[in-house]
Amino acid sequence: MMDYANRSFFTGGTLPGMSGNTFQSPPGVIDTAHGFTQSQKTCVLSAAIGGNTQLHNLKCTHWMHAVVDSIAPTYPDVLPAVTPAFTAPPLAAESAFRFTPVDFSGLVKIPQYTVGLEELDTMANLGVPRAIGYSAGLLNYFFRGQLAVTAPSDGLYALVNHGTPHTVSQGYPYLVSNPAKIFGFEQVRLNVQNTRRRRPKADRAIRFPPLRAAPETSWWRWRAITATRATRRR
């Protein structure tokens, strides 16, 4: 998953023009020759501001590029919901200062590209489902999908004090004293056992060599035997 994210998306420090990007990925040059296509959309931030026609008409230029998933190339990706729709994942947007030839005496260079809300939505829409799927796949592989869950010996799973002042908002219960904290179980006790049937020894592909005692162990064992024999001779 880390390889997929690092190869596919820009961050604030890896955008084209940033210094120190020896291993640039995605392609460090944003143009059609490197597989990018351009799309102009109404800026999400300006569309959310009411009462200003000029802000509503503000356009943002996004550069789209295919994102390849070598593990699941047919995975159904979801792009940001905008009108008109993107035809490929937007990876970078042109900065509002792109055509401002000011470098602040050479100390700071105005960035030509930025990561906008559409690009962040793309990262989430493409990355989060894969992260969840890969994590679930890792658990399924580790446990082989066979877990036996039973109650603890005293039969008590969890305990919550309903006398604690709490209320419900939009379907979520939360504490009156701390609205940011969900009201509910804080600890749950379960007995979980891996019940995966082990394969017969003949079917196992991995063979481990027999364990051998370290030289130090062999030396101490030899000293013990020698001392025992000497005692018996006496």
Phi, psi and chi 1 to 4 in degrees:
 res  aa     phi    psi   chi1   chi2   chi3   chi4
   1 MET       -  -40.5 -178.6   58.7 -157.9      -
   2 MET   -63.5  -38.6  -68.5  -63.0  -63.6      -
   3 ASP   -64.9  -41.5 -178.6   74.1      -      -
   4 TYR   -61.8  -44.8  172.7   82.4      -      -
   5 ALA   -68.7  -42.8      -      -      -      -
   6 ASN   -67.8  -34.2  -69.6  -24.8      -      -
   7 ARG   -81.4  -22.7  -70.9  177.4  179.7  -89.6
   8 SER  -103.3  -26.0  -56.0      -      -      -
   9 PHE  -127.9  148.9  -53.1  112.1      -      -
  10 PHE   -84.8  155.9  -68.7  114.2      -      -
  11 THR  -126.9  178.6   61.9      -      -      -
  12 GLY   -60.4  -26.4      -      -      -      -
  13 GLY   -97.9   -7.1      -      -      -      -
  14 THR  -114.9    9.9   61.6      -      -      -
  15 LEU   -66.5  151.2  -75.7  166.0      -      -
  16 PRO   -55.7  137.3  -25.9   34.8      -      -
  17 GLY    97.1  -14.6      -      -      -      -
  18 MET   -76.8  144.9  -58.7  -61.5  -68.2      -
  19 SER   -80.5  151.1   61.1      -      -      -
  20 GLY    84.6    9.6      -      -      -      -
  21 ASN   -88.9   80.1  -70.5  -28.8      -      -
  22 THR   -70.5  -40.9  -55.1      -      -      -
  23 PHE  -110.1   80.3  -54.3  100.9      -      -
  24 GLN   -79.1  127.9 -178.0   68.9   58.7      -
  25 SER  -157.9  130.4 -174.0      -      -      -
  26 PRO   -58.4 -177.6  -19.0   31.6      -      -
  27 PRO   -49.6  131.3  -27.6   34.8      -      -
  28 GLY   -74.6  -12.1      -      -      -      -
  29 VAL  -107.5  118.1  179.4      -      -      -
  30 ILE   -94.6  101.6  -63.9 -176.9      -      -
  31 ASP  -163.1  174.5   56.0   21.2      -      -
  32 THR   -66.7  -28.2   55.3      -      -      -
  33 ALA   -65.6  -21.6      -      -      -      -
  34 HIS  -107.0   23.2  -69.8   81.2      -      -
  35 GLY    87.9    7.3      -      -      -      -
  36 PHE   -91.0  147.3  -75.8   90.9      -      -
  37 THR  -125.6  150.0   55.0      -      -      -
  38 GLN  -101.0  146.3 -172.4 -177.4  106.6      -
  39 SER  -147.7  132.8  176.2      -      -      -
  40 GLN  -107.1  125.9  -75.4 -166.5  -17.0      -
  41 LYS  -129.1  157.7  -48.9  -73.0 -176.8 -177.0
  42 THR   -65.0  127.3  -59.1      -      -      -
  43 CYS   -60.7  133.5  -63.5      -      -      -
  44 VAL   -61.8  -41.8  173.3      -      -      -
  45 LEU   -66.0  -40.8  -72.2  178.0      -      -
  46 SER   -70.7  -31.9   65.9      -      -      -
  47 ALA   -68.4  -22.6      -      -      -      -
  48 ALA   -85.5   -7.4      -      -      -      -
  49 ILE   -97.9  122.7  -58.4  175.4      -      -
  50 GLY   -95.4  160.0      -      -      -      -
  51 GLY    81.6    8.7      -      -      -      -
  52 ASN  -137.5  104.1 -167.0  -42.4      -      -
  53 THR   -64.9  -37.1  -54.6      -      -      -
  54 GLN   -63.5  -40.2  -67.4 -179.2  -12.1      -
  55 LEU   -68.2  -34.8  -70.4  178.5      -      -
  56 HIS   -66.0  -29.6  -84.4  -75.9      -      -
  57 ASN   -89.1    1.3  -66.0  -28.2      -      -
  58 LEU   -68.8  130.3 -178.1   63.1      -      -
  59 LYS  -106.5  143.2  -62.7  -69.4 -175.5  179.8
  60 CYS  -114.8  134.7  -69.6      -      -      -
  61 THR   -96.1  119.8  -59.2      -      -      -
  62 HIS  -111.7  146.3  -59.6  -89.3      -      -
  63 TRP  -111.6  123.8  -73.4   91.1      -      -
  64 MET  -104.8  149.6  -55.4  175.1  -66.4      -
  65 HIS  -153.8  142.2 -166.6  -77.4      -      -
  66 ALA   -63.7  140.9      -      -      -      -
  67 VAL  -112.7  116.2  174.4      -      -      -
  68 VAL   -93.4  130.2  179.7      -      -      -
  69 ASP  -112.1  103.3 -174.0  -12.8      -      -
  70 SER   -70.9  -22.2   57.6      -      -      -
  71 ILE   -83.4  -44.7  -62.5  178.6      -      -
  72 ALA  -132.4   75.4      -      -      -      -
  73 PRO   -65.6  -20.3   21.2  -31.5      -      -
  74 THR  -100.6   13.0   59.3      -      -      -
  75 TYR   -62.3  133.1 -170.2   89.5      -      -
  76 PRO   -73.5  101.6   26.3  -33.1      -      -
  77 ASP   -81.7  152.6  -68.4  -34.2      -      -
  78 VAL  -121.4  121.5  178.7      -      -      -
  79 LEU   -92.0  164.1  -60.4 -179.9      -      -
  80 PRO   -56.2  140.9  -25.1   34.3      -      -
  81 ALA   -82.8   93.1      -      -      -      -
  82 VAL  -131.8  167.3  -63.3      -      -      -
  83 THR  -124.3  125.3  -56.6      -      -      -
  84 PRO   -71.3  162.9   26.8  -34.7      -      -
  85 ALA   -73.2  151.6      -      -      -      -
  86 PHE   -70.9  144.9  -73.4  107.7      -      -
  87 THR   -95.9  -10.4   57.2      -      -      -
  88 ALA  -155.5  162.6      -      -      -      -
  89 PRO   -61.5  124.5  -24.5   34.5      -      -
  90 PRO   -74.6  126.0   26.4  -31.7      -      -
  91 LEU  -110.0  -23.0  -59.1 -175.0      -      -
  92 ALA  -154.7  151.9      -      -      -      -
  93 ALA  -121.4  148.2      -      -      -      -
  94 GLU   -71.2  134.5  -69.2 -172.4   -2.6      -
  95 SER   -71.1  151.4  171.0      -      -      -
  96 ALA   -66.3  -18.7      -      -      -      -
  97 PHE  -101.8   17.0  -56.5  101.1      -      -
  98 ARG   -57.0  -40.2  175.8  176.6  172.8   81.3
  99 PHE  -103.2   24.0  -58.8  103.2      -      -
 100 THR   -99.0  104.1  -56.5      -      -      -
 101 PRO   -80.3   59.1   31.7  -34.4      -      -
 102 VAL  -120.9  130.9  179.2      -      -      -
 103 ASP  -120.7    9.3   60.2   -1.0      -      -
 104 PHE    51.3   56.1  -65.6   97.8      -      -
 105 SER    59.7   28.6  -59.5      -      -      -
 106 GLY    82.1    1.9      -      -      -      -
 107 LEU   -86.3  -40.1  -61.7  177.3      -      -
 108 VAL  -131.8  130.4  178.9      -      -      -
 109 LYS  -102.1  132.2 -175.2  176.6 -179.5 -179.8
 110 ILE   -64.6  126.0  -65.1  -65.3      -      -
 111 PRO   -70.5  137.4   25.0  -33.2      -      -
 112 GLN   -84.4  -22.3  -65.7 -174.3   -4.5      -
 113 TYR  -130.0  160.2  -60.2   96.6      -      -
 114 THR  -146.2  170.4 -175.0      -      -      -
 115 VAL  -107.7  108.8  176.2      -      -      -
 116 GLY   -91.4 -175.5      -      -      -      -
 117 LEU   -63.6  -36.4  -67.6 -179.7      -      -
 118 GLU   -64.4  -38.8  -66.6   83.8   -9.4      -
 119 GLU   -68.2  -38.2  -75.4   70.3   33.4      -
 120 LEU   -66.4  -39.5  -66.0  175.9      -      -
 121 ASP   -60.8  -38.7  -77.8  -14.6      -      -
 122 THR   -63.2  -44.8  -60.9      -      -      -
 123 MET   -58.8  -42.7  -64.6 -179.5 -166.8      -
 124 ALA   -69.7  -45.2      -      -      -      -
 125 ASN   -64.9  -34.8  -68.0  -18.2      -      -
 126 LEU   -91.7  -31.9  -85.9   60.9      -      -
 127 GLY   -89.9  -43.5      -      -      -      -
 128 VAL   -62.8  -47.6  172.1      -      -      -
 129 PRO   -59.7  -35.9  -23.0   34.7      -      -
 130 ARG   -69.9  -39.6  -75.2  176.8  168.8   82.4
 131 ALA   -61.3  -42.6      -      -      -      -
 132 ILE   -65.8  -43.6  -64.2  174.3      -      -
 133 GLY   -64.9  -42.3      -      -      -      -
 134 TYR   -66.6  -38.5  -64.9  160.0      -      -
 135 SER   -65.1  -43.3  -60.4      -      -      -
 136 ALA   -64.3  -39.6      -      -      -      -
 137 GLY   -63.4  -37.7      -      -      -      -
 138 LEU   -65.0  -43.0  179.8   62.8      -      -
 139 LEU   -64.8  -42.6  -69.1  174.9      -      -
 140 ASN   -62.6  -38.1  -72.0  -23.2      -      -
 141 TYR   -70.1  -40.5  176.8   79.8      -      -
 142 PHE   -67.9  -46.0 -178.6   77.9      -      -
 143 PHE   -94.0   -8.1  -67.5  107.3      -      -
 144 ARG    59.2   23.3  -61.0  -59.1 -166.9  -87.0
 145 GLY    69.3   16.4      -      -      -      -
 146 GLN  -124.7   93.4  -61.8  179.9   14.7      -
 147 LEU  -122.1  135.8  -64.0  177.5      -      -
 148 ALA  -105.4  117.1      -      -      -      -
 149 VAL  -109.4  121.5 -179.0      -      -      -
 150 THR  -131.6  167.3   57.3      -      -      -
 151 ALA   -75.5  154.8      -      -      -      -
 152 PRO   -61.3  170.7  -20.3   31.6      -      -
 153 SER   -61.6  -31.8   57.1      -      -      -
 154 ASP   -87.8    0.1   56.0    6.2      -      -
 155 GLY    76.4    6.9      -      -      -      -
 156 LEU  -102.1  115.8 -178.4   62.5      -      -
 157 TYR   -80.4  -53.5  -76.0   93.5      -      -
 158 ALA  -156.0  164.7      -      -      -      -
 159 LEU  -141.5  134.6 -176.7   66.7      -      -
 160 VAL  -138.0  140.9   62.7      -      -      -
 161 ASN   -91.4  102.6 -178.4   11.0      -      -
 162 HIS   -72.9   -7.4  -75.3  -85.7      -      -
 163 GLY   -77.6  -11.4      -      -      -      -
 164 THR   -68.0  127.5  -56.3      -      -      -
 165 PRO   -57.5  123.1  -23.6   34.2      -      -
 166 HIS  -151.7  164.5   62.5  -80.3      -      -
 167 THR  -145.9  178.3 -175.0      -      -      -
 168 VAL  -126.0  134.9  178.1      -      -      -
 169 SER  -137.5  123.6  176.6      -      -      -
 170 GLN    55.5   36.4  -61.3 -179.1   -4.5      -
 171 GLY    85.9   -2.2      -      -      -      -
 172 TYR  -112.4  125.4  -66.8   96.5      -      -
 173 PRO   -81.0  137.9   27.6  -32.1      -      -
 174 TYR  -143.4  160.8   62.2   89.3      -      -
 175 LEU   -73.9  139.8  -63.8  176.9      -      -
 176 VAL   -66.8  -37.5  174.1      -      -      -
 177 SER   -74.1  -20.5   58.8      -      -      -
 178 ASN  -146.6   86.8 -173.5    3.3      -      -
 179 PRO   -59.6  -18.6  -22.9   34.0      -      -
 180 ALA   -81.1   -6.5      -      -      -      -
 181 LYS  -109.6  126.7 -173.4  174.0 -177.8  180.0
 182 ILE   -70.2  137.5  -62.7  -65.0      -      -
 183 PHE   -89.2  125.3  172.9   75.8      -      -
 184 GLY   166.7 -161.0      -      -      -      -
 185 PHE   -69.1  134.1  -60.7  116.8      -      -
 186 GLU  -101.9  -21.1  -64.7 -175.0   -1.2      -
 187 GLN  -141.6  140.2  -68.0 -176.9  -10.1      -
 188 VAL  -130.0  128.7  176.8      -      -      -
 189 ARG  -105.7  130.5  -63.4 -170.7  -56.2  166.0
 190 LEU  -143.3  154.1  -60.6  170.3      -      -
 191 ASN  -101.9  116.5  -70.3  -30.3      -      -
 192 VAL  -119.0  126.3 -178.4      -      -      -
 193 GLN  -126.2  135.4 -179.0 -177.3   10.0      -
 194 ASN   -79.9  109.4 -177.2    5.1      -      -
 195 THR  -102.8   17.5   59.2      -      -      -
 196 ARG   -62.1  131.2  176.9  177.6   64.5   90.0
 197 ARG   -74.7  126.0 -177.5  178.7   63.7   86.3
 198 ARG   -73.6  140.3  -64.9  179.9   60.2   84.8
 199 ARG   -70.8  152.0  -67.9  179.7  -61.5  171.6
 200 PRO   -58.1  151.4  -22.8   32.1      -      -
 201 LYS   -59.0  -33.1 -173.4  175.1 -178.7  179.9
 202 ALA   -67.1  -22.6      -      -      -      -
 203 ASP   -88.9   -8.8  -66.3  -20.2      -      -
 204 ARG   -78.2  130.3  -61.0  173.8 -170.7  169.7
 205 ALA   -81.2  -24.8      -      -      -      -
 206 ILE   -91.9  129.8  -58.5  176.9      -      -
 207 ARG  -116.5  127.9  -63.8  -70.8 -174.3  -90.8
 208 PHE  -106.2  137.4  -63.8   96.1      -      -
 209 PRO   -67.5  154.3   25.6  -33.8      -      -
 210 PRO   -64.6  147.7   24.0  -34.3      -      -
 211 LEU   -72.2  136.8  -64.6  176.4      -      -
 212 ARG  -122.1  145.5  -60.3 -177.0 -177.1  -83.6
 213 ALA   -69.1  143.1      -      -      -      -
 214 ALA   -68.7  156.5      -      -      -      -
 215 PRO   -54.8  -39.2  -25.5   34.2      -      -
 216 GLU   -62.3  -41.8  -64.8   81.7    3.4      -
 217 THR   -63.3  -43.6  -55.5      -      -      -
 218 SER   -62.5  -38.2  -58.2      -      -      -
 219 TRP   -64.3  -44.8 -176.0   83.3      -      -
 220 TRP   -65.7  -36.6  -78.4  108.9      -      -
 221 ARG   -65.0  -40.0 -177.1  171.8  179.1  -89.0
 222 TRP   -64.5  -40.7  174.8   80.7      -      -
 223 ARG   -63.9  -38.4  -72.3  -63.3  -58.7  -89.4
 224 ALA   -66.2  -42.5      -      -      -      -
 225 ILE   -66.0  -41.5  -65.9  176.0      -      -
 226 THR   -61.8  -43.3  -56.7      -      -      -
 227 ALA   -65.1  -37.4      -      -      -      -
 228 THR   -66.0  -43.8  -58.8      -      -      -
 229 ARG   -64.1  -39.4  -70.7  175.9  177.8  174.0
 230 ALA   -64.3  -37.6      -      -      -      -
 231 THR   -65.8  -38.5  -56.8      -      -      -
 232 ARG   -68.5  -33.7  -71.9  177.2  178.6  175.8
 233 ARG   -65.3  -31.4  -68.3 -167.3 -172.9  100.2
 234 ARG   -68.8      -  -65.3  175.7 -176.1  174.8
